[in-house]
């Protein structure tokens, strides 16, 4: 019983750190990919609409 309890604990230095939910990390990664691609390919995007 105590073995299962110890597996779920985080390391002592990480216990005070608040981790965001995984879905927020996925949303942030998608937004960053879109923004970076827009910056790199801005000229080709605008030339496509002309």
C-alpha positions as CSV (number, residue, x, y, z in Angstrom):
1,X,0.0,0.0,0.0
2,X,2.7,2.5,0.9
3,X,4.6,1.6,-2.3
4,X,1.7,3.0,-4.4
5,X,1.6,6.1,-2.3
6,X,5.2,6.9,-2.8
7,X,5.0,6.5,-6.6
8,X,2.5,9.3,-6.9
9,X,4.6,11.9,-5.1
10,X,6.7,14.4,-7.0
11,X,10.3,15.0,-6.0
12,X,10.7,17.2,-3.0
13,X,12.0,20.3,-4.9
14,X,9.1,20.2,-7.4
15,X,6.2,19.9,-4.8
16,X,5.8,23.6,-4.5
17,X,5.7,24.2,-8.3
18,X,2.2,24.6,-9.7
19,X,2.1,22.9,-13.1
20,X,-0.5,24.1,-15.7
21,X,-2.9,21.6,-17.2
22,X,-1.8,19.8,-20.3
23,X,-4.6,21.2,-22.5
24,X,-3.2,24.7,-21.9
25,X,0.2,23.6,-23.0
26,X,-1.2,22.1,-26.2
27,X,-3.2,25.3,-26.9
28,X,-0.1,27.4,-26.3
29,X,2.0,25.2,-28.6
30,X,-0.5,25.5,-31.4
31,X,-0.8,29.3,-31.0
32,X,3.0,29.6,-31.1
33,X,3.3,27.5,-34.2
34,X,0.7,29.6,-36.0
35,X,2.3,32.9,-35.0
36,X,5.8,31.8,-35.9
37,X,4.6,30.4,-39.3
38,X,2.8,33.7,-40.0
39,X,5.9,35.7,-39.2
40,X,8.1,33.6,-41.5
41,X,5.6,33.2,-44.4
42,X,3.9,36.6,-44.1
43,X,5.0,37.8,-47.6
44,X,3.9,34.6,-49.4
45,X,0.6,34.7,-47.5
46,X,-0.1,38.2,-48.6
47,X,1.1,37.6,-52.2
48,X,-1.4,34.7,-52.4
49,X,-4.3,37.0,-51.9
50,X,-3.2,39.5,-54.6
